[in-house]
Amino acid sequence: MTLNYTVRDTDGAVIDDGEHPLVYLHGGYDGIFPVLEETLHAKKVGDVLQIKLLPEEAFGDYDEELILVEDAKLFPENIEVGMSFERVSEDGEEEVVYRVTDIADGKVVVDGNHPLAGVALVFDVTVAEVRPATTEEINHGHVHGAGGHHH
C-alpha cells in the first residue's frame, strides 16, 4: 500500500511533511504503527483519512528513567548536544538510542526516549496505491522496488 501523508502534533506543528510517500507491506509486518494499519485495512485508492494516535500507540510515553547523567570522560572529546549513540540494555536484549541533550560541568545528559515519545500524532492520509504483494516481499516481510527496500 502506498500512502501520501503528513504528520502533525496535536498543536498542528508539522512533524513529517510526507515529502516521500509511505510504502509498506499491509498485513501485520510491522511496517507501520498497528493502529494506523488497522484503520487502513480494506481502504481503496483515493480514500482520505485523518487518524490520531495517542503516544502509547505511536512512540510510547515519555520515560524519565531513560534520562541518564554520565561522566564526560566516558564520551569522545568531540561530543556535542544532538549526537546520538546506541547502548545495549543490561540484559543484552535490546539496543536503545540515546541522544545527548546537555553537556555541562564535566557531565553529559543523555535521553533514551524517542524524540516523539509522549507526543500524540495526527496523520492525514490519502491512499495512493494498493497492489498485491509479491511472493518475495511476503517472504522478506517488507516492500521492494519504488519507495521500498532495494537490494
Secondary structure, DSSP 8 states (H G I E B T S, - for coil): -EEEEEEEETT--EEE---S-EE--TTTSSSS-HHHHHHHTT--TT-EEEEEE-GGGTT----GGGEEEEEGGGS-TT--TT-EEEEE-TTSS-EEEEEEEEEETTEEEEE-S-TTTT--EEEEEEEEE-----HHHHHHTS-BSTTSB--
